[in-house]
Amino acid sequence: MEFFVRDNDNTDNNLDDGVSALLYSDFITKTFLSSAFGSPSKKVFKSRLVFATPTTEGGASSNTATASLLTDHAPSWETLQEQLLATPTGSRWYQDDLNREKGERPPHADALLRRFPAKDEHVDDNTKDPQPDETDNNDANVRVTLYRDHAGWCPYCQKVWLYLELKGIPYRVQKVPMNAYGDKPAWFTRKVDGGKLPAVELDGILHVESLDIIHLLEETFPEYGPAMIPSDNDDNSNRKMTELLELELELQRAWFSLVFYPTEGEALQKSNQTFLETLARVDNALKSTDGPWFLGANAPSLVDIQYITQMERILPSVLYWKGLDLRQNNNTQVLFPHLEAWLLAFESIPAYRASRSDYYTHIMVIPSQNGPGYMIPHAKKIANQISGLEGSWSLPLNLRDDFLEPFPELNKDSNRDNPCHEAAYKVIKNHAKVVEFACRGAGEQGRPSFHAELADPYAEANEDFRQAVDVSLRHVTHALICGGTDGSNDNTFVVESPAAMILDAARKDLSGKAGNDELRENWEAYPDDDDPTLTYYWNYETGDVTWTPPTKQLDTCLAYLRDRVGVPRDMGPAAAMSLRAHLNWVIDILREQDSK
Ligand SMILES: N[C@@H](CCC(=O)N[C@@H](CS)C(=O)NCC(=O)O)C(=O)O
């Protein structure tokens, strides 16, 4: 059997100059990519899986008795891998991974090379994922390199990424962190003045500014895909495009006033009204076209791409900070029906699904890009749900009904996977890194720290917890493999709690093993103002706030991982939600009072 687990090799990269390559690998090693799930390595290892044998020795410097566990009833990583590969989703993900090495379908945030069909066979419908053609797009034909943010969180990068995908223009990807979550490597800041993302290299010449890049690519590759920008002599469409792009700027301004300004009372009401009126104008603009798209053609245009990258961020942010559910569906009526049809049309496109984040990720990342949002009291309950408080990330999980956000990868017309198996695939493939990453929960905070909390590149893992985290994660992965839905039936969106056998095995090793460590230095616990059943923790030296008790305990390691699963960086939205809920399942077992 072939194994797909990768080792910790970070040296493989496809940079074209040796100096940069060195710096790049150094950067990767240092920052650990702020994520445990993605590997820059292009290798899919075929060797036997090698992982540390669990030990029973106590952690030397740990202040808890549970840094190491005394028993290990979880299947090995090798067994888990075999089990997963025997499932339809597991085997598909493995095959997709191999195809991805060659630049082939399907579109995915991990892809570093994308190749498409020969240009004369290119379908004129960019909503279909193009099939690769071995005869075209050999490496020499890949003229474009896209420099985009590593995590897939930058809306401008997403715009160019989507454009290339929808056009079917072959391209390579180089991932670079945004300032909000990492230090840019020197080779990039030397290459791009100011270090801004995105940037594109076309035939070795560098270009910046997302809209300029799209115009340039449209001129350079007129034969690829459907036209995304109206031709110069189409005055009507050009006028419409200009008007719609101006309206999009108005929408951005209205969104900013509503969410990122600390208004109250009448001023808040006014900005709320302006925002909704602007959206109604957008909805109206969509109403006047034949299909779902802004310029009326049978495929998205530059205007659609410009809007979707903003709308994707507007939707969760107005819900989280203002309690405004723009996709509200009271069974009979949606608030903005044409906007809704347009969103659904985008969500049916594989390339868009591959590039989109989930609500939680956006909420965690947006403040680092746009500044803090201001919450109104009425939004607090919904905000808590999005943040995974109040039991919203617990099993059983109904991925259709429990959330205000859609999981379009589970729609009947998508090539849907079992999201639990997608999550298991990512954990198994990168398990050594995932374990090390989770051990940061009981380690030292990173210095310097970065704005985006999902990233903490300089945090140090507490090695004492390695074995205990490893066992815990194997129980989680086992539960993921045995749980979830195979997507074969419309109504199987419920991820059930693990069966008794799996629970019993996990309890044997983990029940009551959270530890009883004190809060770390400088941290204090406070009841939440609005809901005293909730406790938050405040560090009076750094000002940091967290909902997870900051202790050096095993449960903190798993909570640390849970709170940093980001989309699309680590996995898709439904998979991320399934993993978070399974991590909570194991955290609950660890926190059980009576050790079994
Ligand atoms: N007008 C530029 C805006 C680009 C931009 O603001 N990029 C941000 C990321 S969202 C950036 O690179 N900021 C520096 C950083 O985050 O590292 C474009 O459309 O490309």
The ligand as an ORCA input file, in Angstrom:
! r2SCAN-3c Opt
* xyz 0 1
  N      -5.140     47.917     -4.309
  C      -4.404     46.710     -4.014
  C      -4.630     46.356     -2.590
  C      -3.744     45.258     -2.122
  C      -3.699     45.141     -0.621
  O      -4.142     46.038      0.104
  N      -3.144     44.044     -0.164
  C      -3.003     43.824      1.250
  C      -3.528     42.474      1.642
  S      -5.266     42.375      1.710
  C      -1.531     43.736      1.581
  O      -0.761     43.181      0.849
  N      -1.155     44.282      2.732
  C       0.131     44.018      3.275
  C       0.089     42.700      4.001
  O      -0.955     42.359      4.562
  O       1.078     41.985      4.035
  C      -4.883     45.585     -4.947
  O      -6.034     45.635     -5.380
  O      -4.073     44.697     -5.261
*
